[in-house]
Structures are given as C-alpha cells and as structure tokens.
Amino acid sequence: MDQSIFPWRLGIDYSFSNGIKGGHLSNDGLTESFEKILVPTHRHDVEMDLKRVSVSLLKSINEEWDIGLMVPYYWKSQEASISFLEPFSSIQKDYAERSGYIHHRSENYEGIGDIELLAGYKRRDLIKTGSILRVGFGLALPTGETEDDPWELGDMGEKHLHIQFGNGTLDPIFNFYYGFPLFEKIALGLYAKTRLPLYHNNKGYRGAVELAVSPMINWSVTEKVSASAGIVLERYGRSDWEMSGTDPNSGFFHASASLNLSYAASEKLDIGLGITKPFHQSFFGDGENFDIAPSVSFSIRKSF
C-alpha cells in the first residue's frame, strides 16, 4: 500500500466474479389466480455473474490527515432455472414455474451502490521504524437502490427481488491498516474494515454487520514491481426486516486466498492486478446457500 504524500489521488477499480451459484428446495406452486398450492419437491437454481467498478478520489490535507470519496457501480446478471426432483404433472410444472418466477428470474440488474465518505489519519514509525498506521472512519450513504420486503411479497404470491444495491441507511464505516518492514524487501501488513448498520430503512430493512480482515505479506520485487499475498476473511451477520424478521438468506463467513501485483508505470501512476480464490465458506442462516466464485480485479492509481 502506497502511503506517500500527494495532493490528490484518483483510483479506478474493476472486478468480476462469474459463476456464483445458489439454490434451495421448494414445494410451493402458484395457480393461475396466484393462490399458493403444494406441489412435489423441486429445486430453484440460481447462477450470477457479478461485475463492479469503483471510482475513488483521495485528497491529502497534510502529512497526517486525508479525506476520500468512493463511488461503486454494479452489474449483476442472473440465470434462474428449476430442477424437478419428483414426478410432476404438466399442470404441477406450470404451478412450480409460476412460483419460481416470482422469486428468481433470468434478468440483468445494474446500478450505483452506497457511496462512501471517509476521513483518514496516518502515522509513520509507530512501534517500529519504517511502519505505517492508517485509521479511517466515515459514512456509507444510502445511494444504492433497495427493495420492499421480499418475504412478505412472496407470502402474498407477488413478484419480488432479493437483490439490493445498498442498505438504504446512513451507516458508520471504519477501516484500519498497519504495516511494518520485516526484511529489506519484505513487509507484513494487516487490513480491517467494518460497516455497522444501526437502524431499519424506510422499507423496513436493516443490513448485516460487515467485517473484513486481511493479513498479508508485501514484497518489493524491483523498484517498479511489488507483490502482495494474503488471506481475506469476511463475515456478514444477520440482516432483518421489521415485518418478517431475520432474513433466512443472511449470515455467512468465507475465507479466500489473495494475490496482488502492482507496477509503477511512472512516479505518479500505478497499475494493479489481483486474484482472489475462496477456500472456505459457512452459513448461519437456514435459507438459500450459495457458492462463492473466484474473482479477478484490475486497478489504476493516478496521483496529481
């Protein structure tokens, strides 16, 4: 992580993750009049491709303080299908497919996420010579699109969407980084970030508490090339709705291995490539499970 002093820094990050898979069993069907009816066991299968671009702008106030803005934009492409696990009549298939359609559809979604505003404090040579400490704090703004309670709508046989682009609330966020040299070209670092939703939005939704922790080892390969390898640990708590209670699909933990490369094209321009590969995941809820997919990221940092 470059912690040098600069007046402004513009960052552009692009990442994609293809083949995120999930699904759940169901015995629900919907008649032509959209009345719920029991049908033989079947499975709703969902696969999603996710793309994300974020634009950030950081302004250095002095040697210790800076302020920043981050704007994310998402593309989410969903493919939905039904697997019939027991014998079905043609009318029962129609009922199951109609019920599946109100829950999951093969559609594309896109939109801005929650914008983040942050202030950061940095200090060098704390505890160990050559070390860098950075602490950030700020707010996530309710700019991402939100949805009405999908569980209530589903119980009424109405079309709904579980995908959201934000929390719809003003949430405190905090981040932390501490790194120090171990050898001449090797350094260790620890990054952490959390988001703390405190209340329900105007549609009755409160997002999950988010926590990410990433220990890493940084290597200055040459004067222009650096590399970083580490583990990313992410925990998302239980989200809830005022009317329907705890979201059954919420609550999970996953761990991934990460590798990042950075090339200093010039004194003020850095280009990065990153790969993240999940190796463990667990769920706390009793709803729909899903398999995290590997992700690839590209980044540009321009100081001016």
CORFEN-V760195 format. One record per helix or strand of 3 or more residues. SS is the DSSP state (H for helix, E for strand). FROM is the first residue (numbers start at 1). TO is the last residue. If there is no record, write none. Layout:
BEGIN
ss from to
SS FROM TO
SS FROM TO
END
This chain:
BEGIN
ss from to
E 8 30
E 36 60
E 65 84
H 90 103
E 107 112
E 116 124
E 132 140
H 150 155
E 171 181
E 186 196
E 210 220
E 225 236
E 252 266
E 269 283
E 289 291
E 295 303
END
